[in-house]
Amino acid sequence: MATEDDDRPRKKISHEIGQDLSLLSVEELTERVGLLKTEIARLEEAAAKKRASRDAANSVFKS
């Protein structure tokens, strides 16, 4: 039996650092942990690319 809420788009999950976690369920917390782990991996990949680019530029100018 579908309700009106089933047809509504789900609100995008976002997390604010320092946010009160007491109102979140275990499932919501687990979902946020996964979201944050994915974001950490993305940030680490971007940092590695920038580091490689910087190191390549440094090696050209040091030659």
CHARMM internal coordinates of N, CA and C (Angstrom, degrees):
IC EDIT
DIST 1 N 1 CA 1.4382
DIST 1 CA 1 C 1.5274
ANGL 1 N 1 CA 1 C 109.32
DIST 1 C 2 N 1.2864
ANGL 1 CA 1 C 2 N 117.34
DIHE 1 N 1 CA 1 C 2 N 111.78
DIST 2 N 2 CA 1.4616
ANGL 1 C 2 N 2 CA 122.26
DIHE 1 CA 1 C 2 N 2 CA -177.49
DIST 2 CA 2 C 1.5234
ANGL 2 N 2 CA 2 C 110.15
DIHE 1 C 2 N 2 CA 2 C -82.61
DIST 2 C 3 N 1.3051
ANGL 2 CA 2 C 3 N 115.07
DIHE 2 N 2 CA 2 C 3 N 144.38
DIST 3 N 3 CA 1.4582
ANGL 2 C 3 N 3 CA 120.21
DIHE 2 CA 2 C 3 N 3 CA 175.87
DIST 3 CA 3 C 1.5172
ANGL 3 N 3 CA 3 C 108.77
DIHE 2 C 3 N 3 CA 3 C -114.56
DIST 3 C 4 N 1.3121
ANGL 3 CA 3 C 4 N 115.59
DIHE 3 N 3 CA 3 C 4 N 172.93
DIST 4 N 4 CA 1.4665
ANGL 3 C 4 N 4 CA 120.12
DIHE 3 CA 3 C 4 N 4 CA 178.92
DIST 4 CA 4 C 1.5170
ANGL 4 N 4 CA 4 C 111.45
DIHE 3 C 4 N 4 CA 4 C -58.06
DIST 4 C 5 N 1.3243
ANGL 4 CA 4 C 5 N 117.71
DIHE 4 N 4 CA 4 C 5 N -38.45
DIST 5 N 5 CA 1.4609
ANGL 4 C 5 N 5 CA 122.11
DIHE 4 CA 4 C 5 N 5 CA -177.60
DIST 5 CA 5 C 1.5264
ANGL 5 N 5 CA 5 C 111.90
DIHE 4 C 5 N 5 CA 5 C -62.49
DIST 5 C 6 N 1.3247
ANGL 5 CA 5 C 6 N 118.05
DIHE 5 N 5 CA 5 C 6 N -29.59
DIST 6 N 6 CA 1.4602
ANGL 5 C 6 N 6 CA 121.14
DIHE 5 CA 5 C 6 N 6 CA -178.81
DIST 6 CA 6 C 1.5263
ANGL 6 N 6 CA 6 C 112.12
DIHE 5 C 6 N 6 CA 6 C -65.78
DIST 6 C 7 N 1.3236
ANGL 6 CA 6 C 7 N 117.50
DIHE 6 N 6 CA 6 C 7 N -26.46
DIST 7 N 7 CA 1.4596
ANGL 6 C 7 N 7 CA 121.78
DIHE 6 CA 6 C 7 N 7 CA -177.69
DIST 7 CA 7 C 1.5272
ANGL 7 N 7 CA 7 C 112.97
DIHE 6 C 7 N 7 CA 7 C -86.26
DIST 7 C 8 N 1.2992
ANGL 7 CA 7 C 8 N 116.19
DIHE 7 N 7 CA 7 C 8 N -14.91
DIST 8 N 8 CA 1.4662
ANGL 7 C 8 N 8 CA 119.71
DIHE 7 CA 7 C 8 N 8 CA -177.98
DIST 8 CA 8 C 1.5201
ANGL 8 N 8 CA 8 C 109.98
DIHE 7 C 8 N 8 CA 8 C -78.53
DIST 8 C 9 N 1.3291
ANGL 8 CA 8 C 9 N 115.99
DIHE 8 N 8 CA 8 C 9 N 142.75
DIST 9 N 9 CA 1.4684
ANGL 8 C 9 N 9 CA 117.95
DIHE 8 CA 8 C 9 N 9 CA 176.29
DIST 9 CA 9 C 1.5195
ANGL 9 N 9 CA 9 C 110.15
DIHE 8 C 9 N 9 CA 9 C -65.88
DIST 9 C 10 N 1.3307
ANGL 9 CA 9 C 10 N 115.73
DIHE 9 N 9 CA 9 C 10 N 143.42
DIST 10 N 10 CA 1.4563
ANGL 9 C 10 N 10 CA 119.64
DIHE 9 CA 9 C 10 N 10 CA 179.83
DIST 10 CA 10 C 1.5219
ANGL 10 N 10 CA 10 C 110.08
DIHE 9 C 10 N 10 CA 10 C -72.00
DIST 10 C 11 N 1.3148
ANGL 10 CA 10 C 11 N 115.01
DIHE 10 N 10 CA 10 C 11 N 140.54
DIST 11 N 11 CA 1.4626
ANGL 10 C 11 N 11 CA 120.67
DIHE 10 CA 10 C 11 N 11 CA 177.49
DIST 11 CA 11 C 1.5273
ANGL 11 N 11 CA 11 C 108.25
DIHE 10 C 11 N 11 CA 11 C -67.31
DIST 11 C 12 N 1.3247
ANGL 11 CA 11 C 12 N 115.97
DIHE 11 N 11 CA 11 C 12 N 135.20
DIST 12 N 12 CA 1.4526
ANGL 11 C 12 N 12 CA 120.66
DIHE 11 CA 11 C 12 N 12 CA 179.07
DIST 12 CA 12 C 1.5246
ANGL 12 N 12 CA 12 C 108.91
DIHE 11 C 12 N 12 CA 12 C -64.03
DIST 12 C 13 N 1.3125
ANGL 12 CA 12 C 13 N 115.25
DIHE 12 N 12 CA 12 C 13 N 132.36
DIST 13 N 13 CA 1.4521
ANGL 12 C 13 N 13 CA 120.21
DIHE 12 CA 12 C 13 N 13 CA 179.41
DIST 13 CA 13 C 1.5196
ANGL 13 N 13 CA 13 C 108.98
DIHE 12 C 13 N 13 CA 13 C -73.47
DIST 13 C 14 N 1.2904
ANGL 13 CA 13 C 14 N 115.98
DIHE 13 N 13 CA 13 C 14 N 132.92
DIST 14 N 14 CA 1.4519
ANGL 13 C 14 N 14 CA 120.43
DIHE 13 CA 13 C 14 N 14 CA 173.96
DIST 14 CA 14 C 1.5178
ANGL 14 N 14 CA 14 C 107.62
DIHE 13 C 14 N 14 CA 14 C -137.34
DIST 14 C 15 N 1.2876
ANGL 14 CA 14 C 15 N 114.71
DIHE 14 N 14 CA 14 C 15 N 156.68
DIST 15 N 15 CA 1.4562
ANGL 14 C 15 N 15 CA 118.74
DIHE 14 CA 14 C 15 N 15 CA 179.88
DIST 15 CA 15 C 1.5114
ANGL 15 N 15 CA 15 C 108.80
DIHE 14 C 15 N 15 CA 15 C -132.07
DIST 15 C 16 N 1.2961
ANGL 15 CA 15 C 16 N 115.39
DIHE 15 N 15 CA 15 C 16 N 135.18
DIST 16 N 16 CA 1.4534
ANGL 15 C 16 N 16 CA 121.74
DIHE 15 CA 15 C 16 N 16 CA 178.05
DIST 16 CA 16 C 1.5276
ANGL 16 N 16 CA 16 C 108.01
DIHE 15 C 16 N 16 CA 16 C -109.49
DIST 16 C 17 N 1.3153
ANGL 16 CA 16 C 17 N 116.92
DIHE 16 N 16 CA 16 C 17 N 128.39
DIST 17 N 17 CA 1.4551
ANGL 16 C 17 N 17 CA 120.92
DIHE 16 CA 16 C 17 N 17 CA 179.39
DIST 17 CA 17 C 1.5297
ANGL 17 N 17 CA 17 C 108.99
DIHE 16 C 17 N 17 CA 17 C -58.96
DIST 17 C 18 N 1.3222
ANGL 17 CA 17 C 18 N 115.87
DIHE 17 N 17 CA 17 C 18 N 130.90
DIST 18 N 18 CA 1.4592
ANGL 17 C 18 N 18 CA 121.32
DIHE 17 CA 17 C 18 N 18 CA 179.86
DIST 18 CA 18 C 1.5189
ANGL 18 N 18 CA 18 C 114.29
DIHE 17 C 18 N 18 CA 18 C 85.39
DIST 18 C 19 N 1.3168
ANGL 18 CA 18 C 19 N 116.44
DIHE 18 N 18 CA 18 C 19 N 2.27
DIST 19 N 19 CA 1.4645
ANGL 18 C 19 N 19 CA 122.38
DIHE 18 CA 18 C 19 N 19 CA -178.03
DIST 19 CA 19 C 1.5301
ANGL 19 N 19 CA 19 C 110.64
DIHE 18 C 19 N 19 CA 19 C -62.54
DIST 19 C 20 N 1.3326
ANGL 19 CA 19 C 20 N 117.41
DIHE 19 N 19 CA 19 C 20 N 145.93
DIST 20 N 20 CA 1.4580
ANGL 19 C 20 N 20 CA 122.63
DIHE 19 CA 19 C 20 N 20 CA 176.05
DIST 20 CA 20 C 1.5273
ANGL 20 N 20 CA 20 C 108.85
DIHE 19 C 20 N 20 CA 20 C -65.71
DIST 20 C 21 N 1.3113
ANGL 20 CA 20 C 21 N 117.18
DIHE 20 N 20 CA 20 C 21 N 120.62
DIST 21 N 21 CA 1.4625
ANGL 20 C 21 N 21 CA 121.72
DIHE 20 CA 20 C 21 N 21 CA -176.65
DIST 21 CA 21 C 1.5236
ANGL 21 N 21 CA 21 C 112.66
DIHE 20 C 21 N 21 CA 21 C -96.93
DIST 21 C 22 N 1.3115
ANGL 21 CA 21 C 22 N 117.57
DIHE 21 N 21 CA 21 C 22 N -4.76
DIST 22 N 22 CA 1.4565
ANGL 21 C 22 N 22 CA 120.74
DIHE 21 CA 21 C 22 N 22 CA -173.75
DIST 22 CA 22 C 1.5277
ANGL 22 N 22 CA 22 C 113.69
DIHE 21 C 22 N 22 CA 22 C -64.95
DIST 22 C 23 N 1.3146
ANGL 22 CA 22 C 23 N 117.71
DIHE 22 N 22 CA 22 C 23 N -23.62
DIST 23 N 23 CA 1.4665
ANGL 22 C 23 N 23 CA 120.02
DIHE 22 CA 22 C 23 N 23 CA -178.18
DIST 23 CA 23 C 1.5248
ANGL 23 N 23 CA 23 C 113.40
DIHE 22 C 23 N 23 CA 23 C -90.81
DIST 23 C 24 N 1.3421
ANGL 23 CA 23 C 24 N 117.59
DIHE 23 N 23 CA 23 C 24 N -3.18
DIST 24 N 24 CA 1.4647
ANGL 23 C 24 N 24 CA 121.25
DIHE 23 CA 23 C 24 N 24 CA -178.23
DIST 24 CA 24 C 1.5229
ANGL 24 N 24 CA 24 C 110.51
DIHE 23 C 24 N 24 CA 24 C -91.23
DIST 24 C 25 N 1.3220
ANGL 24 CA 24 C 25 N 115.36
DIHE 24 N 24 CA 24 C 25 N 144.88
DIST 25 N 25 CA 1.4616
ANGL 24 C 25 N 25 CA 120.65
DIHE 24 CA 24 C 25 N 25 CA 176.97
DIST 25 CA 25 C 1.5228
ANGL 25 N 25 CA 25 C 109.54
DIHE 24 C 25 N 25 CA 25 C -79.80
DIST 25 C 26 N 1.3185
ANGL 25 CA 25 C 26 N 116.36
DIHE 25 N 25 CA 25 C 26 N 168.73
DIST 26 N 26 CA 1.4594
ANGL 25 C 26 N 26 CA 121.30
DIHE 25 CA 25 C 26 N 26 CA 177.25
DIST 26 CA 26 C 1.5259
ANGL 26 N 26 CA 26 C 109.71
DIHE 25 C 26 N 26 CA 26 C -59.44
DIST 26 C 27 N 1.3307
ANGL 26 CA 26 C 27 N 117.17
DIHE 26 N 26 CA 26 C 27 N -40.48
DIST 27 N 27 CA 1.4628
ANGL 26 C 27 N 27 CA 121.02
DIHE 26 CA 26 C 27 N 27 CA 179.73
DIST 27 CA 27 C 1.5269
ANGL 27 N 27 CA 27 C 111.08
DIHE 26 C 27 N 27 CA 27 C -63.79
DIST 27 C 28 N 1.3188
ANGL 27 CA 27 C 28 N 116.14
DIHE 27 N 27 CA 27 C 28 N -41.95
DIST 28 N 28 CA 1.4664
ANGL 27 C 28 N 28 CA 120.16
DIHE 27 CA 27 C 28 N 28 CA 178.77
DIST 28 CA 28 C 1.5250
ANGL 28 N 28 CA 28 C 111.03
DIHE 27 C 28 N 28 CA 28 C -65.82
DIST 28 C 29 N 1.3155
ANGL 28 CA 28 C 29 N 116.84
DIHE 28 N 28 CA 28 C 29 N -40.50
DIST 29 N 29 CA 1.4575
ANGL 28 C 29 N 29 CA 120.40
DIHE 28 CA 28 C 29 N 29 CA 177.78
DIST 29 CA 29 C 1.5260
ANGL 29 N 29 CA 29 C 110.90
DIHE 28 C 29 N 29 CA 29 C -63.63
DIST 29 C 30 N 1.3222
ANGL 29 CA 29 C 30 N 116.33
DIHE 29 N 29 CA 29 C 30 N -43.26
DIST 30 N 30 CA 1.4650
ANGL 29 C 30 N 30 CA 121.12
DIHE 29 CA 29 C 30 N 30 CA 179.26
DIST 30 CA 30 C 1.5219
ANGL 30 N 30 CA 30 C 110.36
DIHE 29 C 30 N 30 CA 30 C -63.05
DIST 30 C 31 N 1.3145
ANGL 30 CA 30 C 31 N 116.89
DIHE 30 N 30 CA 30 C 31 N -40.88
DIST 31 N 31 CA 1.4589
ANGL 30 C 31 N 31 CA 121.69
DIHE 30 CA 30 C 31 N 31 CA 178.60
DIST 31 CA 31 C 1.5294
ANGL 31 N 31 CA 31 C 110.75
DIHE 30 C 31 N 31 CA 31 C -63.44
DIST 31 C 32 N 1.3070
ANGL 31 CA 31 C 32 N 116.60
DIHE 31 N 31 CA 31 C 32 N -40.95
DIST 32 N 32 CA 1.4723
ANGL 31 C 32 N 32 CA 120.51
DIHE 31 CA 31 C 32 N 32 CA 179.41
DIST 32 CA 32 C 1.5213
ANGL 32 N 32 CA 32 C 111.32
DIHE 31 C 32 N 32 CA 32 C -68.67
DIST 32 C 33 N 1.3307
ANGL 32 CA 32 C 33 N 117.28
DIHE 32 N 32 CA 32 C 33 N -37.70
DIST 33 N 33 CA 1.4648
ANGL 32 C 33 N 33 CA 120.09
DIHE 32 CA 32 C 33 N 33 CA 176.74
DIST 33 CA 33 C 1.5251
ANGL 33 N 33 CA 33 C 109.44
DIHE 32 C 33 N 33 CA 33 C -59.53
DIST 33 C 34 N 1.3316
ANGL 33 CA 33 C 34 N 116.96
DIHE 33 N 33 CA 33 C 34 N -45.17
DIST 34 N 34 CA 1.4648
ANGL 33 C 34 N 34 CA 120.62
DIHE 33 CA 33 C 34 N 34 CA 177.55
DIST 34 CA 34 C 1.5160
ANGL 34 N 34 CA 34 C 111.73
DIHE 33 C 34 N 34 CA 34 C -61.61
DIST 34 C 35 N 1.3001
ANGL 34 CA 34 C 35 N 116.43
DIHE 34 N 34 CA 34 C 35 N -43.11
DIST 35 N 35 CA 1.4646
ANGL 34 C 35 N 35 CA 121.80
DIHE 34 CA 34 C 35 N 35 CA 178.68
DIST 35 CA 35 C 1.5297
ANGL 35 N 35 CA 35 C 110.55
DIHE 34 C 35 N 35 CA 35 C -60.55
DIST 35 C 36 N 1.3148
ANGL 35 CA 35 C 36 N 116.35
DIHE 35 N 35 CA 35 C 36 N -45.78
DIST 36 N 36 CA 1.4605
ANGL 35 C 36 N 36 CA 120.34
DIHE 35 CA 35 C 36 N 36 CA -178.75
DIST 36 CA 36 C 1.5242
ANGL 36 N 36 CA 36 C 112.12
DIHE 35 C 36 N 36 CA 36 C -69.26
DIST 36 C 37 N 1.3360
ANGL 36 CA 36 C 37 N 117.97
DIHE 36 N 36 CA 36 C 37 N -36.18
DIST 37 N 37 CA 1.4707
ANGL 36 C 37 N 37 CA 120.85
DIHE 36 CA 36 C 37 N 37 CA 176.37
DIST 37 CA 37 C 1.5270
ANGL 37 N 37 CA 37 C 110.43
DIHE 36 C 37 N 37 CA 37 C -63.14
DIST 37 C 38 N 1.3191
ANGL 37 CA 37 C 38 N 116.34
DIHE 37 N 37 CA 37 C 38 N -40.51
DIST 38 N 38 CA 1.4645
ANGL 37 C 38 N 38 CA 120.73
DIHE 37 CA 37 C 38 N 38 CA 177.46
DIST 38 CA 38 C 1.5257
ANGL 38 N 38 CA 38 C 110.15
DIHE 37 C 38 N 38 CA 38 C -64.07
DIST 38 C 39 N 1.3182
ANGL 38 CA 38 C 39 N 116.61
DIHE 38 N 38 CA 38 C 39 N -41.48
DIST 39 N 39 CA 1.4615
ANGL 38 C 39 N 39 CA 120.77
DIHE 38 CA 38 C 39 N 39 CA 179.49
DIST 39 CA 39 C 1.5296
ANGL 39 N 39 CA 39 C 111.14
DIHE 38 C 39 N 39 CA 39 C -66.95
DIST 39 C 40 N 1.3253
ANGL 39 CA 39 C 40 N 117.56
DIHE 39 N 39 CA 39 C 40 N -39.21
DIST 40 N 40 CA 1.4647
ANGL 39 C 40 N 40 CA 120.98
DIHE 39 CA 39 C 40 N 40 CA 177.16
DIST 40 CA 40 C 1.5213
ANGL 40 N 40 CA 40 C 110.15
DIHE 39 C 40 N 40 CA 40 C -61.27
DIST 40 C 41 N 1.3251
ANGL 40 CA 40 C 41 N 117.39
DIHE 40 N 40 CA 40 C 41 N -44.41
DIST 41 N 41 CA 1.4709
ANGL 40 C 41 N 41 CA 121.15
DIHE 40 CA 40 C 41 N 41 CA 178.70
DIST 41 CA 41 C 1.5247
ANGL 41 N 41 CA 41 C 110.02
DIHE 40 C 41 N 41 CA 41 C -61.17
DIST 41 C 42 N 1.3061
ANGL 41 CA 41 C 42 N 117.81
DIHE 41 N 41 CA 41 C 42 N -41.00
DIST 42 N 42 CA 1.4667
ANGL 41 C 42 N 42 CA 122.06
DIHE 41 CA 41 C 42 N 42 CA 179.19
DIST 42 CA 42 C 1.5216
ANGL 42 N 42 CA 42 C 110.69
DIHE 41 C 42 N 42 CA 42 C -64.34
DIST 42 C 43 N 1.3210
ANGL 42 CA 42 C 43 N 116.88
DIHE 42 N 42 CA 42 C 43 N -42.73
DIST 43 N 43 CA 1.4592
ANGL 42 C 43 N 43 CA 121.39
DIHE 42 CA 42 C 43 N 43 CA 179.09
DIST 43 CA 43 C 1.5282
ANGL 43 N 43 CA 43 C 111.48
DIHE 42 C 43 N 43 CA 43 C -65.69
DIST 43 C 44 N 1.3347
ANGL 43 CA 43 C 44 N 116.26
DIHE 43 N 43 CA 43 C 44 N -41.89
DIST 44 N 44 CA 1.4652
ANGL 43 C 44 N 44 CA 120.11
DIHE 43 CA 43 C 44 N 44 CA 178.63
DIST 44 CA 44 C 1.5222
ANGL 44 N 44 CA 44 C 111.32
DIHE 43 C 44 N 44 CA 44 C -63.90
DIST 44 C 45 N 1.3286
ANGL 44 CA 44 C 45 N 117.03
DIHE 44 N 44 CA 44 C 45 N -39.07
DIST 45 N 45 CA 1.4591
ANGL 44 C 45 N 45 CA 121.13
DIHE 44 CA 44 C 45 N 45 CA 177.94
DIST 45 CA 45 C 1.5306
ANGL 45 N 45 CA 45 C 110.93
DIHE 44 C 45 N 45 CA 45 C -65.03
DIST 45 C 46 N 1.3276
ANGL 45 CA 45 C 46 N 116.90
DIHE 45 N 45 CA 45 C 46 N -43.01
DIST 46 N 46 CA 1.4614
ANGL 45 C 46 N 46 CA 120.45
DIHE 45 CA 45 C 46 N 46 CA 178.57
DIST 46 CA 46 C 1.5197
ANGL 46 N 46 CA 46 C 110.78
DIHE 45 C 46 N 46 CA 46 C -64.02
DIST 46 C 47 N 1.3289
ANGL 46 CA 46 C 47 N 117.31
DIHE 46 N 46 CA 46 C 47 N -40.83
DIST 47 N 47 CA 1.4628
ANGL 46 C 47 N 47 CA 120.96
DIHE 46 CA 46 C 47 N 47 CA 178.83
DIST 47 CA 47 C 1.5231
ANGL 47 N 47 CA 47 C 110.75
DIHE 46 C 47 N 47 CA 47 C -64.68
DIST 47 C 48 N 1.3298
ANGL 47 CA 47 C 48 N 117.35
DIHE 47 N 47 CA 47 C 48 N -40.67
DIST 48 N 48 CA 1.4641
ANGL 47 C 48 N 48 CA 121.02
DIHE 47 CA 47 C 48 N 48 CA 179.14
DIST 48 CA 48 C 1.5287
ANGL 48 N 48 CA 48 C 110.74
DIHE 47 C 48 N 48 CA 48 C -63.53
DIST 48 C 49 N 1.3205
ANGL 48 CA 48 C 49 N 117.14
DIHE 48 N 48 CA 48 C 49 N -41.39
DIST 49 N 49 CA 1.4717
ANGL 48 C 49 N 49 CA 120.76
DIHE 48 CA 48 C 49 N 49 CA 178.32
DIST 49 CA 49 C 1.5225
ANGL 49 N 49 CA 49 C 110.88
DIHE 48 C 49 N 49 CA 49 C -63.88
DIST 49 C 50 N 1.3219
ANGL 49 CA 49 C 50 N 116.71
DIHE 49 N 49 CA 49 C 50 N -43.41
DIST 50 N 50 CA 1.4667
ANGL 49 C 50 N 50 CA 120.06
DIHE 49 CA 49 C 50 N 50 CA 179.89
DIST 50 CA 50 C 1.5297
ANGL 50 N 50 CA 50 C 110.58
DIHE 49 C 50 N 50 CA 50 C -66.61
DIST 50 C 51 N 1.3239
ANGL 50 CA 50 C 51 N 116.30
DIHE 50 N 50 CA 50 C 51 N -39.23
DIST 51 N 51 CA 1.4560
ANGL 50 C 51 N 51 CA 120.76
DIHE 50 CA 50 C 51 N 51 CA 178.58
DIST 51 CA 51 C 1.5266
ANGL 51 N 51 CA 51 C 110.32
DIHE 50 C 51 N 51 CA 51 C -62.68
DIST 51 C 52 N 1.3322
ANGL 51 CA 51 C 52 N 117.04
DIHE 51 N 51 CA 51 C 52 N -44.06
DIST 52 N 52 CA 1.4636
ANGL 51 C 52 N 52 CA 121.56
DIHE 51 CA 51 C 52 N 52 CA 179.26
DIST 52 CA 52 C 1.5232
ANGL 52 N 52 CA 52 C 110.28
DIHE 51 C 52 N 52 CA 52 C -63.50
DIST 52 C 53 N 1.3136
ANGL 52 CA 52 C 53 N 117.41
DIHE 52 N 52 CA 52 C 53 N -41.14
DIST 53 N 53 CA 1.4600
ANGL 52 C 53 N 53 CA 121.68
DIHE 52 CA 52 C 53 N 53 CA 178.71
DIST 53 CA 53 C 1.5303
ANGL 53 N 53 CA 53 C 110.66
DIHE 52 C 53 N 53 CA 53 C -64.36
DIST 53 C 54 N 1.3139
ANGL 53 CA 53 C 54 N 115.95
DIHE 53 N 53 CA 53 C 54 N -44.21
DIST 54 N 54 CA 1.4658
ANGL 53 C 54 N 54 CA 120.71
DIHE 53 CA 53 C 54 N 54 CA 178.46
DIST 54 CA 54 C 1.5221
ANGL 54 N 54 CA 54 C 111.13
DIHE 53 C 54 N 54 CA 54 C -63.65
DIST 54 C 55 N 1.3332
ANGL 54 CA 54 C 55 N 116.86
DIHE 54 N 54 CA 54 C 55 N -43.14
DIST 55 N 55 CA 1.4679
ANGL 54 C 55 N 55 CA 120.27
DIHE 54 CA 54 C 55 N 55 CA 179.33
DIST 55 CA 55 C 1.5160
ANGL 55 N 55 CA 55 C 111.82
DIHE 54 C 55 N 55 CA 55 C -64.51
DIST 55 C 56 N 1.3418
ANGL 55 CA 55 C 56 N 116.77
DIHE 55 N 55 CA 55 C 56 N -37.79
DIST 56 N 56 CA 1.4720
ANGL 55 C 56 N 56 CA 120.31
DIHE 55 CA 55 C 56 N 56 CA 177.54
DIST 56 CA 56 C 1.5146
ANGL 56 N 56 CA 56 C 109.64
DIHE 55 C 56 N 56 CA 56 C -65.16
DIST 56 C 57 N 1.3213
ANGL 56 CA 56 C 57 N 117.84
DIHE 56 N 56 CA 56 C 57 N -42.62
DIST 57 N 57 CA 1.4562
ANGL 56 C 57 N 57 CA 121.22
DIHE 56 CA 56 C 57 N 57 CA 179.40
DIST 57 CA 57 C 1.5266
ANGL 57 N 57 CA 57 C 110.73
DIHE 56 C 57 N 57 CA 57 C -65.22
DIST 57 C 58 N 1.3187
ANGL 57 CA 57 C 58 N 116.86
DIHE 57 N 57 CA 57 C 58 N -41.97
DIST 58 N 58 CA 1.4637
ANGL 57 C 58 N 58 CA 120.72
DIHE 57 CA 57 C 58 N 58 CA 178.35
DIST 58 CA 58 C 1.5219
ANGL 58 N 58 CA 58 C 111.63
DIHE 57 C 58 N 58 CA 58 C -61.36
DIST 58 C 59 N 1.3320
ANGL 58 CA 58 C 59 N 116.33
DIHE 58 N 58 CA 58 C 59 N -40.09
DIST 59 N 59 CA 1.4659
ANGL 58 C 59 N 59 CA 118.75
DIHE 58 CA 58 C 59 N 59 CA -179.06
DIST 59 CA 59 C 1.5188
ANGL 59 N 59 CA 59 C 111.66
DIHE 58 C 59 N 59 CA 59 C -67.39
DIST 59 C 60 N 1.3303
ANGL 59 CA 59 C 60 N 118.14
DIHE 59 N 59 CA 59 C 60 N -31.84
DIST 60 N 60 CA 1.4621
ANGL 59 C 60 N 60 CA 121.41
DIHE 59 CA 59 C 60 N 60 CA 178.27
DIST 60 CA 60 C 1.5220
ANGL 60 N 60 CA 60 C 109.79
DIHE 59 C 60 N 60 CA 60 C -68.90
DIST 60 C 61 N 1.3267
ANGL 60 CA 60 C 61 N 117.35
DIHE 60 N 60 CA 60 C 61 N -42.54
DIST 61 N 61 CA 1.4524
ANGL 60 C 61 N 61 CA 121.04
DIHE 60 CA 60 C 61 N 61 CA -176.26
DIST 61 CA 61 C 1.5270
ANGL 61 N 61 CA 61 C 112.75
DIHE 60 C 61 N 61 CA 61 C -78.12
DIST 61 C 62 N 1.3194
ANGL 61 CA 61 C 62 N 117.51
DIHE 61 N 61 CA 61 C 62 N -20.54
DIST 62 N 62 CA 1.4653
ANGL 61 C 62 N 62 CA 120.90
DIHE 61 CA 61 C 62 N 62 CA 178.23
DIST 62 CA 62 C 1.5252
ANGL 62 N 62 CA 62 C 112.22
DIHE 61 C 62 N 62 CA 62 C -83.85
DIST 62 C 63 N 1.3227
ANGL 62 CA 62 C 63 N 116.47
DIHE 62 N 62 CA 62 C 63 N -14.95
DIST 63 N 63 CA 1.4699
ANGL 62 C 63 N 63 CA 120.30
DIHE 62 CA 62 C 63 N 63 CA -176.97
DIST 63 CA 63 C 1.4973
ANGL 63 N 63 CA 63 C 112.38
DIHE 62 C 63 N 63 CA 63 C -73.01
END
COOR INIT
IC SEED 1 N 1 CA 1 C
IC BUILD
